[in-house]
Amino acid sequence: MNPTSTLGPTSMRAMKPRGSRNIGIAETKARAGSLLEQGAAFTRLEADALQAAGGQAPSDDKTRPALREEHVDVVVIGAGQNGLSVGYHLARRGLKFVILEARERVGDIWRSRWDSLRLFTPARFDGLIGMPFPSDRYSFPSKDDMADYLEAYAIKFSLPVRTGVKVDEVTRSGDRYIVTSGRTRYVASHVVAAASSYQKPKIPDFAALLDPSIRQLPSSAYRNPSQLNPGGVLLVGAGNSGAEIAMDLAPTHQVWLAGRHPGNIPVAYNGYFAMRLVLPVVFRLVFHRLLTVDTPMGRKAKPEQLSHGLPLIRVKPRDLDAAGVRRVSRVAGVQDGKPMLDDSQVLDVANIIWCTGFRAGLDWIRLPIFDETGRVKQYRGAVDGEPGLYVCGLHFQHSTSSTMIHGAARDAGYVADRIGERLRAAAR
Ligand SMILES: Cc1cc2nc3c(=O)[nH]c(=O)nc-3n(C[C@H](O)[C@H](O)[C@H](O)COP(=O)(O)OP(=O)(O)OC[C@H]3O[C@@H](n4cnc5c(N)ncnc54)[C@H](O)[C@@H]3O)c2cc1C
């Protein structure tokens, strides 16, 4: 195919990754401005172009016809670890693409997570393909280090990221996908939705029956203890986020952690033995090679992981006990405005944080790609019945590692390979 672009000065640049030197986090901070400006410049130029054409700046008003159309081989939606990894692989194959990112800066999703968050994977497992994480390999980077690393990655490989561009919907017209953002339409033969498995918190309906004086937050909105009412905190969901937030709150609040214990890695997490032997075996071998949709063991583990998440990686039950966190059974409903457990115990708490997981939140893809449980029907990211449409970063998309940083490269490479094959076949 021979795509034509109606874009002016912001059209795509050369996209081959440069074999340039690694960029450290400090340098990233200094250089991030240029990336930010890129996004802002695009928005400005777009507004200017629209005004010159007698239109108005982009808006969410979909009643007006789109004023601007751009044709491109591939649109990648989302510039997190998965979108950037897909970008890396597409660029290596010399393909024409653009990465659309809703937020103002690459990495903002990490910046918006709670203040004390450190990655549970050591730096040796936190680098994306082509650029090791610039920290001691046995240290645990902070969430802001991770954010800055992603920004540095986009800069190092000159990935064509457009920030501040939120995709409103994806539809199809014949053999082309139409990606709409405000009044701009991107027309592409291939779309990769790499917009995360963590977009929409799952909160049970009975939350609406809780007394309004109880402060309720999804884990994605939790930042630090100062956000909460004085008094007890109930964390609903005892997975990794619930356990980590419990440890964050334990010094200042009485904390209850409700839910089934998902199991845990049974060794001291940051000891010499764990760092050099156990974690590589767990992350590289078990999560990446053994537990995949292509192995019997993986197919057995998949439903369990989709409903209960991963075992506790860093926090151990004994850490929770030592911090005074009270571990209780599942929250089953509400009685007199208060949360009630499935053993009928009613808890008098001033705060509830829902750590009950997330949905991918891809309902803006207006195509029949979801099964009865709302999950995308796909194999290794290739969406069933929609040639040219891909997803990346879904829970157990291919393996346990599909939603982890060290798993991004393989899944993204597979998707880029399929896209490359299709484009080559179309050009013949
Ligand atoms: C609290 C927490 C801690 C974690 N810690 C670790 C860890 O230590 N190690 C590890 O390996 N994994 C960890 N993970 C899992 C995983 O690595 C992260 O969730 C990671 O952010 C997922 O990357 P992603 O690229 O799939 O999605 P995201 O990082 O969420 O990126 C998706 C991007 O898409 C953009 N987007 C979404 N919708 C649109 C739209 N409509 N239009 C345009 N852009 C859009 C978003 O703004 C976002 O920037 C953690 C997850 C959580 C929730």
The ligand as a Gaussian input file, in Angstrom:
#p B3LYP/6-31G(d) Opt

LIG

0 1
 C        0.305000      -0.163000      40.867000
 C        0.988000      -0.982000      39.818000
 C        2.316000      -1.342000      39.960000
 C        2.930000      -2.126000      38.997000
 N        4.253000      -2.483000      39.185000
 C        4.843000      -3.271000      38.271000
 C        6.210000      -3.678000      38.454000
 O        6.864000      -3.362000      39.444000
 N        6.781000      -4.458000      37.499000
 C        6.104000      -4.892000      36.399000
 O        6.681000      -5.611000      35.572000
 N        4.809000      -4.517000      36.193000
 C        4.168000      -3.733000      37.104000
 N        2.856000      -3.357000      36.912000
 C        2.128000      -3.894000      35.740000
 C        2.392000      -3.125000      34.415000
 O        3.765000      -3.170000      34.128000
 C        1.921000      -1.673000      34.439000
 O        0.561000      -1.592000      34.738000
 C        2.155000      -0.945000      33.123000
 O        1.847000       0.420000      33.321000
 C        1.305000      -1.488000      31.972000
 O        1.820000      -0.983000      30.755000
 P        0.921000      -0.762000      29.462000
 O        1.790000      -0.189000      28.402000
 O        0.149000      -1.991000      29.156000
 O       -0.168000       0.286000      29.937000
 P        0.000000       1.736000      30.569000
 O        1.294000       1.902000      31.231000
 O       -1.234000       1.960000      31.367000
 O       -0.005000       2.658000      29.281000
 C       -1.161000       2.784000      28.471000
 C       -1.155000       4.185000      27.899000
 O       -2.282000       4.305000      27.031000
 C       -2.822000       5.597000      27.175000
 N       -4.220000       5.551000      26.760000
 C       -5.234000       4.873000      27.344000
 N       -6.381000       5.078000      26.659000
 C       -6.069000       5.884000      25.615000
 C       -6.830000       6.459000      24.557000
 N       -8.147000       6.232000      24.429000
 N       -6.189000       7.250000      23.661000
 C       -4.862000       7.479000      23.751000
 N       -4.097000       6.976000      24.760000
 C       -4.699000       6.185000      25.672000
 C       -2.651000       5.883000      28.675000
 O       -2.665000       7.272000      28.916000
 C       -1.311000       5.251000      28.981000
 O       -0.241000       6.144000      28.892000
 C        2.215000      -2.560000      37.849000
 C        0.878000      -2.186000      37.710000
 C        0.257000      -1.408000      38.680000
 C       -1.198000      -1.034000      38.496000

